[in-house]
Amino acid sequence: YRYLVFRATQVHPASTPNKEVDMDITMSGKTVRLSKQTSKIPYPLDIGSKTKNAMMSFVVPLSAFGVPLSAPGSIRFDLTLNGNSKAVIFMDSLGFWK
């Protein structure tokens, strides 16, 4: 495998208004910051008088973790670097790409 892939969104109205959310991802003991590999998780989209939770795809190269490409190991997502943010995150479609 070459990439860790997942989709994520912030949930409105639970999230801190207009604030992107970053996270640390730990795999097999090595931690990388999401924003250093791709981007932060954006605040939900404001469309006129409506706000939409839009899932966004994130692709993180396994080489950033320095783990064997054939055995990625355990994964941990850590949102604590956002301080006292009230962000609520939905994630799905977690997987690995070759």
N, C-alpha and C positions, 0 to 999 in steps of 0.2 A: 504494500500500500504506500501511496505517496502523500495523501491528503486526509485530514480530518475535516468532515463537512457537517454542517447542521444549519437549521433555520431558527431564527429567534425574532421576537418582537417585544417591545414594551407594551404593557396593557394600560389603556386609558379607562377611567380617570385615576386609577390607583398610583400611577407613576408621578414623580416630581415633574412639574410642568417644564417643557422646553429644555430638558436636560438629557444629553446623551449618556449612555451607561457603558462603562468599560468593565472588563473582567479579566482575571487571571485564569489560565487554563494549565492544569498540572497533569502531566502524563509520565508515568514511570519515574517520578521524582524530579522531573525538570519542568520549570514553570515559565510560561511565556505570556505576555500581555496581548490581549486580542487586538487592541488598536495598533500595536507594533507590527502585526502580521496582515491585518486587513482594515477594519474600521470599528468604531464604537457602535453600539446598538442605538439607532436613532429613536427620538421621541416619536410617538404616533403621528401620522399625517393629519394636518389640519386642512380640511376641504370645505371651504365656506363655513357653514354653521355646524359641520359634522367633523368628528375626529375618527380616523380609521386606524385600527391595529393592523399594520401590514408586515407580514413575515418577510424577512430578508435572509438571503443565503450567505453563509460565511464559509470560506475555504481557507484552512490553515495548513501549510506544508508540514508534514511530519519531520522534515529535516530540521525545523526550528527547535524541536524537542531533543534531537540527537538520539532518537530511539531506533532500534532495528525496524526496517520497513515491513518486515514480515510478522512482527510481534509487538504491536503498539502498547499493550498493557492497559492498566486502569486509567480513567480520566476523571478529573475533578474540576468543576467550574466554581470560581470564587468571586462573589460580587462585593465583598467587604471593603475593597479599595474605594468604593463610592461613598464612604462615610455614612451619614445618616439618611441617605437617599431612601425614598419610599418606593422606589422602582419595583415593579412586578414584571417578571420576565416569563414569557412562554417560549418553550423550545420544542422542536420536533425534528424528525428526519435525521437523527444523528447516525453517521456512518463513516465509512472509509472509501476513498476512491483510489484506483490504481493509476 
